[in-house]
Amino acid sequence: MKYAMPLFRPPSEAFSLILQVTIGCSHNACTFCGMYKMKRFRIKEWDEIEADIREAEACARDTERIFLADGNALAMETGMMVKLLGKLYETFPRLKRVTSYAGPKDLLEKPVNELMLIRESGLTMLYLGVESGSDQILKEVRKGVSAAEMLEAGLRAKEAGFDLSVTVLTGLGGKSGSRLNAVETAIMLNKMQPDYIGALTLTPTPNTVLYNKMKKGEFTLIDPLESLQELKWMLENLSLDNCLFRCNHASNYLPLKGKLPEDRERLTALLGAVLENPGRYRLKPEYMRGL
């Protein structure tokens, strides 16, 4: 199967068949993201997608999980998405789930009844890059939506019946906006009530707007311990009913995981202990040099 590289997928989709139905990202303007800068967004033609499905069927007919790449497959017209999902479940008899990234604008532009139809057709989970709950920070990083619109996007996904996995970025507000990012992100997540949260650490990517601002001294990156402090502030302000929390991405300084609300106190206590005496814990040495 031919892919337009580079190809990205969430960590939890490591063992999924990746079916690239769109190329790039329709927004592609976030100052911190370099994932799709080399691609021009387009939705693949049906004959291209069908050819990829035939090829995948020949070598992976027993696949149980499929992830639809690239950045926001939900930009696809509803009728085509429903047709695609029908074809996938018909072609792969053991298929249990189909997932994709979802841009907030995709969720806002589709009526809820269409989102429900897509969910009923077999798209089971959406990955939404919330990044921050702060209106100020979302504007600064050119996310393309306000905090209110981001919240509405997540709520629409939940209303339509999708399992919702969101990512948030510690450090996105820099040193001056660290606490703001933590607290306002927690407030948004409390209202959204996602099923999964993945907390990543901002890692400036060369040739992005944010990286260039950092090099010019216009953005000050938080250090590893400040990142853990920001994460602690976020957890202290979270009030979730039933959510799996993960902070075990390669970008993170301290791997964390738990179920919220049950494990919130344990996680915040661990972060507090690390902040008091980081030398006692096995933090990633490649990130902790100079502390």
Sequence and secondary structure as in RCSB ss.txt:
>XXXX:A:sequence
MKYAMPLFRPPSEAFSLILQVTIGCSHNACTFCGMYKMKRFRIKEWDEIEADIREAEACARDTERIFLADGNALA
METGMMVKLLGKLYETFPRLKRVTSYAGPKDLLEKPVNELMLIRESGLTMLYLGVESGSDQILKEVRKGVSAAEM
LEAGLRAKEAGFDLSVTVLTGLGGKSGSRLNAVETAIMLNKMQPDYIGALTLTPTPNTVLYNKMKKGEFTLIDPL
ESLQELKWMLENLSLDNCLFRCNHASNYLPLKGKLPEDRERLTALLGAVLENPGRYRLKPEYMRGL
>XXXX:A:secstr
    SS    GGGTTSEEEE EES SS   TT  TTTT   EE  HHHHHHHHHHHHHHHTT  EEEEESTTGGG
S HHHHHHHHHHHHHH TT  EEEEEE HHHHHHS HHHHHHHHHTTEEEEEEEEE S HHHHHHTT SS HHHH
HHHHHHHHHTT EEEEEEEETTTTTTTHHHHHHHHHHHHHHH  SEEEEEE    TTSHHHHHHHTTSS    HH
HHHHHHHHHHHH   SSEEEEE STT SS EEEEETTTHHHHHHHHHHHHH GGGS   HHHHTT 
